[in-house]
Amino acid sequence: MPKSNVRKKAVYTPPSKTSAVKVSPRWLAPVMVTSWILGIGWIAAYYVVSNTGPVFGPLGNWNLLIGFALIIFGVVLSTKWR
């Protein structure tokens, strides 16, 4: 019976463990959570106050954009968290 061919594949060598572990900055998590809370709070306050007062009145529906921008900013920061 003929002998089977031997593989000429290189032996697996695992990557070295000298690479440094990435750590997120200390300010990232508090800013991320604060941004989420402020965004949700801004939208909720806009619906409760309903276009009255000096803050929400002149902005109109732009208040929704401000709230969603804060929430999206928090989500973007969450992608940087390690």
Summary of the structure (lengths in Angstrom):
residues: 82
radius of gyration: 26.4
end to end distance: 56.9
largest distance: 92.8
contacts: 152
relative contact order: 0.17
helix: 54%
strand: 0%
